[in-house]
Amino acid sequence: MREATIHRKTNETDVTVVLHIDGDGSAQVDTGVGFFDHMMCAFARFAMVKLTVHCTGDIQVDAHHTVEDVGLCLGRAIHVALGGKQGIRRVGQASVPMDEALATAILDVSGRPCLVFDAAFAAPAIGAMDTQLVEDFFRALSNTARVTLHLAVPYGRNDHHKAEALFKAFGRALDEACQTDARLRDVLSTKGVL
């Protein structure tokens, strides 16, 4: 069973993430940040995972701690759920359009955390979520998932569309990378370990 439950409690947030890699695209998300909840549901649907996220955070300050800590927990859940990574395809990529915006995600479940983020937003926030938190979320996730993740939005006008396309593209790329290949008896690496 490729699943994990991660709990993280600090003075700023209390987060629980339950992830089933081999899910049905369903999500139950409650972080108190409406736009972020929408992004988490879009990710789950496009990744075809089953996801539960509950977070109480200091959103009276702003959404930063909530978004970042959910990213840390989701990344850790991905890492734990994939275990030793035997038999997975390891690399995934997807381009997803949303109306006038296009987003691309390419990832490698390499064990080496790295984020390359090439997306610009015109507005300071989408709903109650600062647009700079999109990058912060993916940085936190890539660090704890221990994945190399390249994200780009080469063009787009609407910031909601750009962000949503990014979360969907990430979901599709993760789904591809997590698929198993019957030809692989161990891990897809010349080193023999990830």
Rosetta blueprint (number, residue, H / E / L):
1 M L
2 R L
3 E E
4 A E
5 T E
6 I E
7 H E
8 R E
9 K E
10 T L
11 N L
12 E L
13 T E
14 D E
15 V E
16 T E
17 V E
18 V E
19 L E
20 H E
21 I L
22 D L
23 G L
24 D L
25 G L
26 S L
27 A E
28 Q E
29 V E
30 D E
31 T L
32 G L
33 V L
34 G H
35 F H
36 F H
37 D H
38 H H
39 M H
40 M H
41 C H
42 A H
43 F H
44 A H
45 R H
46 F H
47 A H
48 M L
49 V L
50 K E
51 L E
52 T E
53 V E
54 H E
55 C E
56 T E
57 G E
58 D L
59 I L
60 Q L
61 V L
62 D L
63 A L
64 H H
65 H H
66 T H
67 V H
68 E H
69 D H
70 V H
71 G H
72 L H
73 C H
74 L H
75 G H
76 R H
77 A H
78 I H
79 H H
80 V H
81 A H
82 L H
83 G L
84 G L
85 K L
86 Q L
87 G L
88 I E
89 R L
90 R L
91 V E
92 G E
93 Q E
94 A E
95 S E
96 V E
97 P E
98 M E
99 D L
100 E L
101 A E
102 L E
103 A E
104 T E
105 A E
106 I E
107 L E
108 D E
109 V L
110 S L
111 G L
112 R L
113 P L
114 C E
115 L E
116 V E
117 F E
118 D E
119 A L
120 A L
121 F L
122 A L
123 A L
124 P L
125 A E
126 I E
127 G L
128 A L
129 M E
130 D E
131 T L
132 Q H
133 L H
134 V H
135 E H
136 D H
137 F H
138 F H
139 R H
140 A H
141 L H
142 S H
143 N H
144 T H
145 A H
146 R L
147 V L
148 T E
149 L E
150 H E
151 L E
152 A E
153 V E
154 P E
155 Y E
156 G L
157 R L
158 N L
159 D H
160 H H
161 H H
162 K H
163 A H
164 E H
165 A H
166 L H
167 F H
168 K H
169 A H
170 F H
171 G H
172 R H
173 A H
174 L H
175 D H
176 E H
177 A H
178 C H
179 Q L
180 T E
181 D L
182 A L
183 R L
184 L L
185 R L
186 D L
187 V L
188 L L
189 S L
190 T L
191 K L
192 G L
193 V L
194 L L
